[in-house]
Structure formats: structure tokens, C-alpha cells
Amino acid sequence: MDILETLQALNACHGPSGDEQQVAQAIEKLAAPFVDEITTDTLGNLICHKRGGGKRIMFAAHMDSIGFIVTHIDEKGFLRFGRIGGLSAHEVLGTPIRFKNGVRGVVACPGKTDPKEMKLDDLYLDIGARDEAEAKAMVQVGDTAVYDTAAFVSGSRIISPYLDDRIACVVLLMAMEQLKATENDLYFVFTVQEEVGIRGARTAAYGVDPDYGIAVDVTDSDDIPDAPHECSSMAGKGAAIKVMDSSVICHPAVVAKLDTLAKEQGIAAQKDILKAGGTDAGAIHQTRAGVYTGGISIPTRYVHTPQEMADLDDIKACANLSAAFAQARLD
């Protein structure tokens, strides 16, 4: 499975939190050859089941992205917006955006606003409309927009919008492609609404009721100039085995198993400790009477910006480690 081509196919879909259906449809087509059954629950989680009689393992990667939602259209045709998930004014200014219906525009700011004091509420979307009537013929209040930036490879790194968390969706598809006979009962769940409160993972985990849960997501990469050292992983050092973030302290047995599998199978790995932020693991581990939960993370630079960056070898290592856990003998 080609990483860039698969990622581009997912990024071509419209998929902000709460409207992930296009992404789910694309993933369903890609996943169908590798599993026995695919279902969708009420919230929209895509649940890909490969049957087995052993331990029930749920892998989760979220399909949704951060985005923009139109709240007001003024008389000049400019759009005010609210945020879906974690947007920052200084990171999105000047970014091209697109709506579900194909309308495109750019994030802009009034000329007199001091960049040092700029807030998200100062920004607006410019879709090239001459006035309010023309703008309303193009989009409506309540319509959502996403980044309209390119995905490409430079050297050993992939640069793309929405690596968080479309690259983890690619990782799970790559892992599914590797699977041979396994005793475990496997659920590869592509979740919804993670960016607004890990909502999809909560309902999916309740329905699947797994023995083990593995959240696959990006994590911050602590290798940029003047890094604040608020995380432990670095791009190019392998799959990041999650120890903790603000949403979960991973079960020591799962951390140890992932570490052992990486060493036994020669998979480059490191530890993932994140001072802030969370993943679907935060919801999974608290499901019902509790779930043995861990995480496999892709170190990623510039998370939530229009152009995130990850290492291709790290992505492959995460896929290999996910496949290894799926096929492992678990107590």
C-alpha cells in the first residue's frame, strides 16, 4: 500500500468532526479485502472486524479533522467562523480552505490587527464573493471547511494536512494488509469526533467491549529548534510506544508487550510521553469495567497546522508494530 497515494485519497475527502462519512466510505473500500465484516455505528464509527476466537483487540484511529464552521456572513460577503477542534490564529492565517461543496477560499485578517494580539475571532474566510447575496449562493451558515493544502514527500518525510489522524488510518490499513492467520478477534475502528472530545471512541469501545485497546495517533515530535521538551518522541526514531498523556496512563502490561514485540521483531521504537493532549486511548481504557490499553504513536511536527510532517520509516514501524500486536499471544 503506497503511503502517499492512500493519504491523498483520504485527504481528498471532507471530514471535519461530525461529518466523517466521505472518509469512512474511502476507508471501507480500502479495508474490505482484509476483514470479514464492516459495520457503522450510530455516531458514524467505521468498525472493521476480522474474526478470531482469542482475545478481543480494538485498534482505534480517528477519521475526523479539525476545521472551520461558518457562523455569520456579512454584507460584504466575508464569513466569520467558529472552530471545530484545536485551531490557532497564528497557525491558520493565510491558509487556503475548501468547503464540502467545492467552494474554496482563504483565511484572512483585517489589516489593522496586530499579529501579536491576533485572536481566532479576528479572522474571517474570504471566498471571493462580491457581497452577502453572492456569498450565500456559495455557502450557508453551518457549512464547514477544511485545510486545502497539498500532501507530498520531501526526502524521507511526508508533509501533509491532517496527518492527525489520517496517517494513523493509513497505518491501520497497512497493518491489516500484513495480517496472516491470527487467533485474536480483531476490530479496526476508524473513529469519529476525536478532535472535539474523543466521543466516537467512547461509544465504539462500549459496543466492541474489547479485552485490549490500542489507540493509533500522532504525537508531538521533540526535535525542532528550541523544542520545549514537553514530549519525548522524535521523528525518525521509530514507532512511539505511548506511556502517558493527559488523557491516559497506559497499562504497564501493554507498554511492556509492545516494547517486547518491537525488540523481538526488530522494529525501531521509542517511548511516547506527552505532557498535554490526548487520544482515543483516554476513552477506551475507561470503558465498562476497564480495558488493557496502550498506544502506538507517529512522531509528527507542526500538529494541527496546515502542513504537518512525519517520517516515512516511523509510519512503517507503526504499521509493523500494530500488526505484531494484532497477531501476538496475549494472556
N, C-alpha and C positions, 0 to 999 in steps of 0.2 A: 504494500500500500504506500503510495507516494505521499509524503507528509505535506508538502506544499500544495499539491493538487487537491488533496482531501480538505485541507484547511480552507483553501479558496472556495471550494464548493459550499462549505458551511458558512463562511463569511458572506457569501452572496445572498444568504437568506436574511430575512428580517426577524430579529429575535430578542428584543429587549424583554426584561422581566414582565411576565404576564401575557406575552404574545409570542410564544416559542414554537408555534405549530409548524412553520416552514422549516425550522431547523430539525424538528422531530421527524418530519417527513423525509428529509435528506438522509438523516442518520438511519432511519428504518430501512431504507433501500440498501445502504451500505452494510448494515448489520445482518440482514436477513439470511445470507448464506451460512452464517456461523452459529446460529442459535436455533432452538426448536420452536420457540413461541415468542411473539412480540405483542404486548398489550399497552394500552394507555389508560392511566387512572383519571379520576375526576379533575385533578389540578392540571393534568397535562404531562406528567412524568412519563417518559418512554421506558418501558420495562422489558428488557431482552433476556429471556430465560433459556439457559442451557441445562437440561435436566440431568440430575445425578442423585444417587442415594446417600451421599455423605453429608458433610457439614454444609449448611446453607450460608453462602457468602454473597454479600451485596457490595458491589463496586458502584460508586457514585461519581459522576462528573456533571456539572451543571451546564445546561444549554444556553441559559439566558445571559444577556449582556446588560451593562449599564446603558443609559440612553437619555433622551430628552422627550418631554411631553408638552404639547402646546397648551398654554393656559389663557392666552389673550392675543387677539390680532388687532393692531391699532389702525388708525385711519390712513396711515402711510403704507400699510402692508407689511410692517415688521411684526415678528412673532416673539412674544415673551413665552418663557417655558419654565417648567419645573424639572427637577432632576429625578431620574429613575436610578437609584443606586448612587455610588460614590463618584460624583463629578466634582472637579475643582476648577475654579475660574481661570487660573493661570495656566492650566494644562489644556483647556479646550478652546481658548481664544484663537480664532483664525482657522479652526478645523472645518473641513468640508463634511457635510452631513447629508443623509438621504432619508426620505420617508418611505413607508411601505409601498405607496403607490408609484414610487419612482421619482417624485419631486426631489430636487437637490437644492442645497443652499450652503451657507457658511455661518459659523458662529462669529458674531461681531460685537463691538463695544462702542458706546458713544465716545466721540473724540476727546471730550474734556475729562474723561475719567482717568484718574491717576492709577497706573498699573499696580503700584504698591498697595493701594487701598481697594483694588477691584474685587467685587464680590460676584457670585453667580447671578444674583438678581440684577446686576448692572448689565448683563449680556442679553443679546437678543439673537434671533435667527433671521437671516436675510435670504429669502428665496427668489429675489429678483422681481417681486411683484411691484407694480406701479402704485397700487392703492389697496385699501381694505377689500374692495369687491373682487379685485383680481386675486388677492391672496386667498380669500375664502373660496374661490373657484378651484384653487390648487390644493389647499389643506383645510382642515377643520380643527377647532378646539378639541383636544383629546387625542389627536393624532400623535404618533410617536416617531422619533427619528433616531438614527444610529450613526456612528462614525462611517464616513465614506472614504476611507484611506486604503492603500494597497497592501497586499501581503507579498513579500519577496524574500529571497535568500541572499545574504551577503557573507561571503566566506563560509564559516561553519555555523553561522547564526541565522535564524529566521526572524524576520521583522514583520509585524502584522498588528492590526487592531484586534482586540478581543481574543488574544491568546488566553486571557482569563474569560472563559474557561474552555474555549473551543479547542485549544491544543490538548486539553485533557480528554475531550471527547475523541479526538484523533488517537490519543494514547490507548484508550479502551478499545477502539476499533482495531488497532494494531495488535493488542493483546488477544482479542477474540480470534483474529486471523491465525495466531500462533497455536491455539489450543489443540491439544491432542486428546486422547481419552483421559477423562478425569472422573474420580469418584464424587467430587463435590457437586453440590447443587448450586449453580451459579446464576446470579442475577446482575446483569449490567444495566444500571439505571441511569438514564440521562435526565437529570432533574431540572425543575423549573424554579424560578423566583429565589434563587440563592442570593442574588445581589441585594435583595430587599428584606432579608431576614431568614435565610435557609429554610424557606417554607415548604418547598417541594420535597426535600429530603425527609422532612418530618413525617409527612403523610405516606411517602413511599416506604420508609423503613417500618412504619406501623403495619402497612399492608404485607410487606415481604416477611417481616419478623425474622431477620437473619440471626445466625449464630455469631457471624463475624461481619464487620463492616470496614471497607476501605474507601476513604474519600480521595479522589484524584483531582488535584487542583494545582494552580500555580502558587509560588511563594516568592517573596521578595529576594532579590539577589544582592548579597552584601559585598559587591566587588566594583562599585562605581567610585569615581573620585570623591574623596571626603565622605565616604559612607558613614552613616550614623551608628552602625553596628547594632541595629535593632532586630537583626535576624542573623542566622548562622550559615545559610547556604550560599553557594557561589556558582555562577554559570560555568559549565564545562567540567564540573567536579562530579557529575553523576546524578542519579536519582536521589532526591532528598526524602529520607525517611522521617516522617513527622514525629516529633516528641511532644510538642505542645504549641498551642497558640492561645488566643484569648477566648476561644470557644470550646477547647477540649484539652485534656491531658490524656494522651493516648495510653491504652492499656500496655503495661510493660511487656506482657507476653507477646503482643502483636508486634511491638517495636523490635523485640528480640528475634522473633521469627523472620521478619523482613530483613533484618541485619544478617542473620544466618544464611538465608536464601541468597542474598546478594554475594556473600563471601563464597558460598559453595558453588555458585554458578558463574562467578567471575564478572558480576555486574557492578560497574562503578557506582558507589553510593556514598552518601554523606548524611548528616543529621540536620533536621529542619526544626529550628526553634524560632518562633516568631512572637515578638512582644505584643503585637496588636494584629487585629484581623482574625478571621475565622473561615472555616469551610463547612461543607455538609457533614463532616465528622461531628460537629457540635450538636447537630440534631440526632444523628444516628446513634451515638453512644448512650443517649438518654431514653431510647425507645423502650416501651413496655418495662420489663424488669432489668433492662440494660443489655448492651451489646459489646462484645470484644471489638474495639475499634482502633484503627490506625489510619495513616495517611501516606500517600506517595505523591510527592510534590515536584513540580518542574520549576527550578530557579528561573525567575523572569525579571528582567529590568524594566523599569518605567510602567509598572502595573497601573491600569486604568487610564493611561494616556492614549492618544490616537495611534501610537506606534510602539508596541511592546516588543521585547527582544528575548529570545531563548536560544539555547544551544541545541543543535540537531542531535548530537550524541546523548545529551541529557534526556531528550524526548524518547529516543530509542531505549535508553536504560530504564526509563519509567515504564515503557510498554513491556520490556522483558521481565521486570520485577513484578508487574501486575500479573502477567501470565504465569510466572513462577508461583506466586501466592495462590492463584486460582487452582493450580494443579498440585499444591502441597498437601501432605498428610497432616491434618490438624487434630489435636486432641479435643 
